[in-house]
């Protein structure tokens, strides 16, 4: 018996050693060798994309890694940052002029407001953001496809919607949000609009209606579930307000009602109409002086089926003529493809853009990211259009303007700092109006 145990132990040990050797070989195979002098290294400082892999991008190759030990490697040519995970307290200790920086950031400023300021953006050379002016634009990231936009999978005919308002006691307008503290201050507008037209509000914000048992549990996790989309499709209008107002920041809040055939009432990107299927596909609150005037307009559409259906031409008529916006069509045709995950497509495209740029740009004639590529101005009151000093996000914007100025000074001059010292100096600058 003892002999058998020793044999089994020896076999298990041998297998373990073989597995370790195999994993080491795989790792070393993917790492650039000493002879790979022409393969530049791209470091994901905030671990996000490709890791420990030589990626081929057309005729170029780059080694992508999350391993920060490569930051002193002579072949390092670019450092990539994922905006949501970028932290002032955790940046490279040295900014090498021969190493460019890239920023991937699809989110609004709520989780990293320092990036709304030009001084912080200028630290980066390349970007993939929601802006059309970005190197790899993410503007249409949340629109799955043209087919979903024009298909009638969830579409409910106008007369049936009218009937549902009576048989199921539905309001003409749907609102469902559970993030009630936003830079756009969207709840303030919705609350005023509620005084003039009935709105069913199912989320935590301004709640006045309850989802049925099938949808109420974890509804945030099933926003693209077929049953939930069918529920949204019953409403004539859906309030689609972004959590922040930035040029080209257009999210699923707009696309979801368009996909199911509920007319969006939109507040967000000032240029959002550039991306609509047709000239009449959504209603902008900025086209009305007050919420009361918007409500009057909605009441008229509720009573006039033909006028209402002018906003649903992407669901009606001949299929090939449902979308007339050439900008949208051309952008969808050019969008990155290649991997199943839509965000993964853009990630792959950005990595390859970086790889090709650093390979073909040996003289380091690199670009600089500007506010145009992440344009989120100071928040304004959605009703008056004025800067609302009572909105605490205003303070965040202004404080981080000081932070951006200070950060640029430290990084450009390669000055080391502690996060406590940084925050103390940032607040001193803010209190003394030095930004």
C-alpha positions as CSV (number, residue, x, y, z in Angstrom):
1,X,0.0,0.0,0.0
2,X,2.8,2.4,0.9
3,X,4.5,1.6,-2.4
4,X,1.3,2.5,-4.3
5,X,1.0,5.8,-2.4
6,X,4.6,6.7,-3.3
7,X,3.9,5.9,-6.9
8,X,0.7,8.0,-7.0
9,X,2.5,10.8,-5.3
10,X,5.3,10.7,-7.8
11,X,2.9,10.7,-10.7
12,X,0.9,13.6,-9.3
13,X,4.2,15.6,-8.7
14,X,5.4,14.9,-12.3
15,X,2.1,16.0,-13.7
16,X,2.1,19.2,-11.7
17,X,5.7,20.0,-12.9
18,X,4.6,19.3,-16.5
19,X,1.6,21.7,-16.2
20,X,3.8,24.5,-14.7
21,X,6.4,24.0,-17.5
22,X,3.6,24.1,-20.1
23,X,2.1,27.3,-18.7
24,X,5.6,28.9,-18.5
25,X,6.3,27.9,-22.1
26,X,3.0,29.4,-23.3
27,X,3.7,32.7,-21.4
28,X,7.3,32.9,-22.8
29,X,6.0,32.1,-26.3
30,X,3.7,35.1,-26.2
31,X,6.3,37.5,-24.6
32,X,8.6,39.2,-27.1
33,X,11.9,37.6,-27.2
34,X,15.3,39.3,-27.2
35,X,15.5,39.0,-31.0
36,X,12.1,40.7,-31.5
37,X,13.7,44.1,-31.8
38,X,11.0,45.5,-34.1
39,X,8.0,44.5,-32.0
40,X,7.0,47.5,-29.8
41,X,5.4,47.1,-26.4
42,X,2.0,48.6,-25.4
43,X,1.3,48.6,-21.7
44,X,-2.3,48.6,-20.3
45,X,-1.6,50.6,-17.2
46,X,-5.1,50.0,-16.0
47,X,-5.5,46.3,-16.9
48,X,-8.3,46.1,-19.4
49,X,-7.5,44.9,-23.0
50,X,-5.1,42.3,-24.5
51,X,-2.6,40.8,-22.0
52,X,0.7,39.1,-22.7
53,X,0.0,38.6,-26.4
54,X,1.6,39.6,-29.6
55,X,-1.2,41.0,-31.7
56,X,-1.1,41.3,-35.5
57,X,-2.8,44.4,-36.9
58,X,-2.5,44.2,-40.7
59,X,1.2,44.3,-41.5
60,X,2.2,45.5,-38.0
61,X,2.6,43.7,-34.7
62,X,2.7,44.8,-31.1
63,X,3.1,43.1,-27.8
64,X,0.3,44.1,-25.4
65,X,0.6,43.5,-21.7
66,X,-0.7,44.4,-18.2
67,X,2.7,43.8,-16.7
68,X,4.0,47.1,-15.3
69,X,7.6,45.8,-15.1
70,X,7.7,46.7,-18.9
71,X,7.4,50.4,-18.1
72,X,11.2,50.7,-18.2
73,X,11.7,48.5,-21.3
74,X,13.3,50.3,-24.2
75,X,10.7,48.9,-26.5
76,X,7.8,50.4,-24.7
77,X,6.1,52.8,-27.1
78,X,2.6,53.4,-25.6
79,X,0.7,53.3,-22.3
80,X,-3.0,52.8,-22.4
81,X,-5.5,53.8,-19.8
82,X,-9.2,52.9,-19.3
83,X,-10.8,56.1,-18.1
84,X,-13.1,54.7,-15.5
85,X,-10.2,53.0,-13.7
86,X,-7.7,55.9,-14.1
87,X,-6.7,57.3,-10.7
88,X,-4.5,60.2,-9.9
89,X,-2.8,58.2,-7.1
90,X,-1.8,55.5,-9.5
91,X,0.0,56.8,-12.6
92,X,3.4,56.0,-14.1
93,X,6.2,57.4,-12.0
94,X,7.9,58.9,-15.1
95,X,6.4,60.5,-18.3
96,X,8.8,59.6,-21.1
97,X,8.5,61.9,-24.1
98,X,9.2,58.9,-26.4
99,X,6.2,57.0,-25.0
100,X,2.7,58.1,-26.1
101,X,-0.4,57.7,-23.9
102,X,-3.9,56.5,-25.1
103,X,-7.2,56.9,-23.4
104,X,-10.2,54.6,-23.7
105,X,-13.3,56.1,-22.1
106,X,-16.9,55.4,-23.0
107,X,-18.5,56.6,-19.8
108,X,-19.8,60.0,-18.8
109,X,-17.8,62.2,-16.4
110,X,-19.7,61.2,-13.3
111,X,-17.0,58.6,-12.3
112,X,-14.0,60.6,-13.3
113,X,-14.8,64.4,-13.6
114,X,-11.1,65.4,-13.9
115,X,-11.2,64.2,-17.5
116,X,-13.6,66.9,-18.6
117,X,-10.8,69.4,-18.4
118,X,-8.4,70.2,-21.3
119,X,-5.3,70.1,-19.1
120,X,-5.9,66.5,-18.1
121,X,-7.0,65.5,-21.7
122,X,-3.8,67.0,-23.1
123,X,-1.8,64.4,-21.3
124,X,-3.0,61.8,-23.8
125,X,-2.1,61.5,-27.4
126,X,-4.8,59.2,-28.7
127,X,-8.4,58.5,-27.6
128,X,-11.3,56.3,-28.1
129,X,-14.3,58.1,-26.6
130,X,-18.0,58.8,-27.4
131,X,-16.9,61.8,-29.5
132,X,-17.1,61.6,-33.3
133,X,-13.7,63.4,-33.3
134,X,-12.0,60.6,-31.3
135,X,-9.5,58.3,-33.1
136,X,-11.9,55.4,-32.6
137,X,-15.3,56.9,-31.9
138,X,-17.7,55.1,-29.6
139,X,-20.7,57.2,-30.5
140,X,-22.8,54.3,-31.6
141,X,-21.5,51.8,-29.1
142,X,-25.0,51.2,-27.6
143,X,-26.8,50.7,-30.9
144,X,-26.7,47.0,-31.6
145,X,-27.4,47.1,-35.3
146,X,-29.4,48.7,-38.1
147,X,-31.6,45.7,-38.2
148,X,-32.7,46.1,-34.6
149,X,-33.5,49.7,-35.3
150,X,-35.9,48.9,-38.2
151,X,-37.3,45.5,-37.2
152,X,-40.8,45.2,-35.6
153,X,-40.0,42.5,-33.1
154,X,-41.4,44.6,-30.2
155,X,-43.4,47.1,-32.1
156,X,-46.9,47.8,-30.8
157,X,-49.3,49.6,-33.2
158,X,-50.6,53.0,-32.2
159,X,-54.2,52.0,-31.8
160,X,-53.2,49.2,-29.5
161,X,-51.1,51.6,-27.4
162,X,-54.2,53.8,-27.1
163,X,-56.3,50.9,-26.0
164,X,-53.7,49.9,-23.4
165,X,-53.9,53.3,-21.9
166,X,-57.5,52.4,-21.0
167,X,-57.4,48.7,-20.4
168,X,-54.2,48.7,-18.4
169,X,-54.4,52.2,-17.2
170,X,-51.0,53.1,-18.7
171,X,-49.8,56.7,-18.9
172,X,-48.8,58.1,-22.3
173,X,-45.2,58.6,-21.0
174,X,-42.8,56.1,-19.4
175,X,-39.9,57.0,-17.0
176,X,-37.7,54.5,-15.4
177,X,-34.5,55.6,-13.6
178,X,-32.8,54.6,-10.4
179,X,-29.8,56.9,-10.5
180,X,-31.3,60.0,-8.9
181,X,-28.1,62.1,-8.4
182,X,-26.9,63.2,-11.9
183,X,-25.0,66.1,-13.3
184,X,-27.8,66.6,-15.8
185,X,-30.3,67.1,-12.9
186,X,-32.9,65.2,-15.1
187,X,-35.3,64.5,-12.2
188,X,-35.9,68.2,-11.8
189,X,-37.3,68.4,-15.4
190,X,-39.3,65.2,-15.1
191,X,-40.9,66.4,-11.8
192,X,-42.1,69.6,-13.5
193,X,-43.3,67.7,-16.6
194,X,-45.4,65.4,-14.3
195,X,-47.5,68.5,-13.4
196,X,-48.8,68.7,-17.0
197,X,-49.0,65.2,-18.3
198,X,-49.3,61.8,-16.7
199,X,-46.0,59.8,-16.4
200,X,-45.6,56.3,-15.1
201,X,-42.3,56.3,-13.2
202,X,-41.2,52.8,-12.2
203,X,-37.6,53.3,-10.9
204,X,-36.4,54.7,-7.6
205,X,-36.4,58.2,-9.0
206,X,-39.8,60.0,-8.7
207,X,-41.5,56.6,-8.2
208,X,-45.2,56.5,-8.6
209,X,-45.8,53.1,-10.3
210,X,-44.8,49.4,-9.6
211,X,-43.5,46.9,-12.0
212,X,-45.2,43.5,-11.9
213,X,-43.5,40.6,-10.2
214,X,-41.9,39.3,-13.3
215,X,-39.9,42.6,-13.9
216,X,-39.5,44.3,-10.5
217,X,-36.8,42.1,-9.1
218,X,-33.4,43.2,-10.5
219,X,-35.0,45.1,-13.4
220,X,-31.7,47.0,-13.9
221,X,-30.1,43.7,-14.9
222,X,-32.8,42.9,-17.5
223,X,-33.1,46.2,-19.3
224,X,-32.4,44.4,-22.6
225,X,-34.5,41.4,-21.7
226,X,-37.2,40.6,-24.3
227,X,-39.9,40.8,-21.7
228,X,-38.8,44.2,-20.5
229,X,-38.4,45.6,-24.0
230,X,-42.0,44.4,-24.8
231,X,-43.1,46.3,-21.7
232,X,-41.4,49.5,-22.8
233,X,-43.0,49.1,-26.3
234,X,-46.5,49.5,-24.8
235,X,-45.8,53.2,-24.1
236,X,-46.3,56.0,-26.7
237,X,-43.4,58.0,-25.2
238,X,-40.3,57.1,-23.2
239,X,-38.2,59.7,-21.3
240,X,-34.6,59.3,-22.4
241,X,-32.5,61.6,-20.3
242,X,-28.7,61.1,-20.1
243,X,-26.9,61.4,-16.7
244,X,-24.6,64.1,-18.1
245,X,-24.6,66.5,-21.1
246,X,-21.7,65.9,-23.4
247,X,-21.4,66.2,-27.2
248,X,-22.0,62.8,-28.8
249,X,-22.6,61.1,-25.5
250,X,-25.6,59.0,-26.7
251,X,-26.4,55.9,-24.8
252,X,-29.0,53.0,-24.7
253,X,-31.4,55.5,-23.1
254,X,-32.1,56.8,-26.7
255,X,-31.6,53.6,-28.6
256,X,-33.9,51.4,-26.4
257,X,-37.2,53.2,-27.1
258,X,-36.2,53.6,-30.8
259,X,-35.7,49.9,-31.1
260,X,-39.0,49.0,-29.5
261,X,-41.0,51.8,-31.2
262,X,-41.7,54.1,-28.3
263,X,-40.9,57.8,-29.2
264,X,-38.0,59.0,-27.1
265,X,-38.3,62.4,-25.3
266,X,-34.6,63.2,-25.2
267,X,-32.2,65.3,-23.1
268,X,-28.5,64.8,-23.5
269,X,-26.0,65.3,-26.4
270,X,-26.9,68.7,-28.0
271,X,-26.0,67.1,-31.4
272,X,-28.0,63.9,-30.9
273,X,-30.2,64.6,-33.9
274,X,-27.1,63.9,-36.1
275,X,-27.6,60.2,-35.2
276,X,-31.3,59.7,-35.5
277,X,-32.8,57.4,-38.1
278,X,-34.8,60.3,-39.6
279,X,-35.4,64.0,-39.0
280,X,-38.4,63.0,-36.9
281,X,-37.5,60.1,-34.7
282,X,-37.3,61.7,-31.2
283,X,-38.5,64.8,-29.4
284,X,-35.9,67.1,-27.9
285,X,-36.9,69.0,-24.7
286,X,-34.6,71.9,-25.9
287,X,-37.2,72.6,-28.7
288,X,-39.6,73.8,-26.0
289,X,-39.3,76.8,-23.7
290,X,-40.9,75.1,-20.7
291,X,-42.0,71.6,-19.7
292,X,-45.6,72.8,-19.9
293,X,-45.2,73.5,-23.6
294,X,-43.7,70.1,-24.2
295,X,-46.6,68.5,-22.4
296,X,-49.1,70.4,-24.6
297,X,-47.3,69.0,-27.7
298,X,-47.3,65.5,-26.3
299,X,-51.1,65.7,-25.6
300,X,-51.7,66.7,-29.3
301,X,-49.7,63.7,-30.5
302,X,-51.5,61.3,-28.1
303,X,-54.8,62.4,-29.8
304,X,-53.5,62.4,-33.4
305,X,-52.4,59.0,-34.6
306,X,-51.0,60.2,-38.0
307,X,-49.0,63.0,-36.4
308,X,-47.7,60.6,-33.8
309,X,-46.6,58.0,-36.4
310,X,-44.5,60.6,-38.2
311,X,-42.0,59.8,-35.4
312,X,-42.0,56.1,-36.1
313,X,-41.1,56.1,-39.8
314,X,-38.1,53.8,-39.0
315,X,-40.7,51.1,-38.1
316,X,-43.2,51.8,-40.8
317,X,-43.2,51.9,-44.7
318,X,-40.8,50.1,-47.0
319,X,-38.0,48.5,-45.1
320,X,-35.2,49.9,-47.4
321,X,-36.4,53.5,-46.8
322,X,-37.0,53.3,-43.0
323,X,-33.6,55.1,-42.2
324,X,-32.8,58.2,-44.2
325,X,-29.9,59.6,-42.2
326,X,-26.8,59.0,-44.4
327,X,-24.5,59.9,-41.5
328,X,-26.0,57.1,-39.3
329,X,-25.9,54.6,-42.2
330,X,-22.3,55.3,-43.1
331,X,-21.2,55.2,-39.5
332,X,-22.8,51.8,-39.0
333,X,-21.2,50.5,-42.1
334,X,-17.8,51.6,-40.9
335,X,-18.2,50.4,-37.3
336,X,-15.5,47.9,-36.2
337,X,-16.4,44.2,-36.5
338,X,-14.6,41.0,-35.8
339,X,-15.4,39.6,-32.3
340,X,-18.8,38.8,-30.9
341,X,-18.8,41.4,-28.1
342,X,-19.7,44.8,-29.5
343,X,-17.5,46.7,-27.1
344,X,-14.8,44.2,-27.8
345,X,-14.9,45.2,-31.5
346,X,-14.1,48.8,-30.6
347,X,-11.4,47.7,-28.1
348,X,-9.7,45.6,-30.8
349,X,-9.9,48.5,-33.2
350,X,-8.3,50.9,-30.7
351,X,-5.5,48.6,-29.9
352,X,-4.7,48.1,-33.6
353,X,-5.0,51.9,-34.2
354,X,-2.4,52.4,-31.5
355,X,-0.2,49.6,-32.8
356,X,-0.3,50.9,-36.4
357,X,0.3,54.5,-35.3
358,X,3.4,53.8,-33.2
359,X,4.8,51.5,-35.9
360,X,4.3,54.0,-38.7
361,X,5.2,57.1,-36.7
362,X,8.8,56.5,-35.8
363,X,9.5,60.2,-35.5
364,X,6.9,60.6,-32.8
365,X,4.9,63.2,-34.5
366,X,2.1,62.4,-32.1
367,X,-1.2,64.0,-31.5
368,X,-2.8,65.6,-28.5
369,X,-6.2,64.8,-27.1
370,X,-8.3,68.0,-26.7
371,X,-11.7,68.9,-25.2
372,X,-13.2,68.2,-28.6
373,X,-12.7,64.5,-28.0
374,X,-14.5,64.6,-24.6
375,X,-16.7,67.7,-24.6
376,X,-18.7,67.9,-21.3
377,X,-19.4,71.6,-20.4
378,X,-20.4,72.8,-17.0
379,X,-23.8,71.4,-16.0
380,X,-26.8,73.6,-16.5
381,X,-30.4,73.6,-15.2
382,X,-32.5,71.6,-17.6
383,X,-35.4,74.0,-17.3
384,X,-33.8,77.4,-17.2
385,X,-30.6,76.6,-19.2
386,X,-28.7,78.5,-16.6
387,X,-25.8,77.2,-14.4
388,X,-27.4,76.0,-11.2
389,X,-25.1,76.8,-8.3
390,X,-27.2,74.5,-6.1
391,X,-26.2,71.4,-8.2
392,X,-23.2,70.0,-6.3
393,X,-21.8,68.6,-9.6
394,X,-20.9,72.2,-10.4
395,X,-18.4,72.1,-7.5
396,X,-17.1,68.8,-8.8
397,X,-16.4,70.3,-12.2
398,X,-14.7,73.3,-10.7
399,X,-12.6,71.4,-8.1
400,X,-11.4,69.0,-10.8
401,X,-10.4,71.9,-13.0
402,X,-7.8,72.6,-10.3
403,X,-7.0,68.9,-10.1
404,X,-6.4,68.8,-13.9
405,X,-4.2,71.8,-13.9
406,X,-2.2,70.5,-10.9
407,X,-1.9,67.0,-12.4
408,X,-0.6,68.3,-15.7
409,X,2.1,70.3,-13.9
410,X,3.2,67.2,-12.0
411,X,3.2,64.8,-14.9
412,X,4.7,67.0,-17.5
413,X,7.6,68.0,-15.2
414,X,7.9,64.5,-13.8
415,X,7.4,65.6,-10.2
416,X,6.5,62.9,-7.7
417,X,3.7,63.6,-5.3
418,X,1.5,61.9,-2.6
419,X,-2.3,61.8,-3.1
420,X,-2.8,63.5,0.3
421,X,-0.5,66.4,-0.7
422,X,-2.2,66.5,-4.2
423,X,-5.7,66.8,-2.7
424,X,-4.6,69.4,-0.2
425,X,-3.0,71.6,-2.9
426,X,-6.0,71.1,-5.2
427,X,-8.4,72.4,-2.6
428,X,-6.1,75.3,-1.7
429,X,-6.1,76.3,-5.4
430,X,-9.9,75.9,-5.5
431,X,-10.4,78.0,-2.4
432,X,-8.1,80.7,-3.7
433,X,-9.6,80.8,-7.2
434,X,-6.3,79.8,-8.8
435,X,-7.7,77.5,-11.5
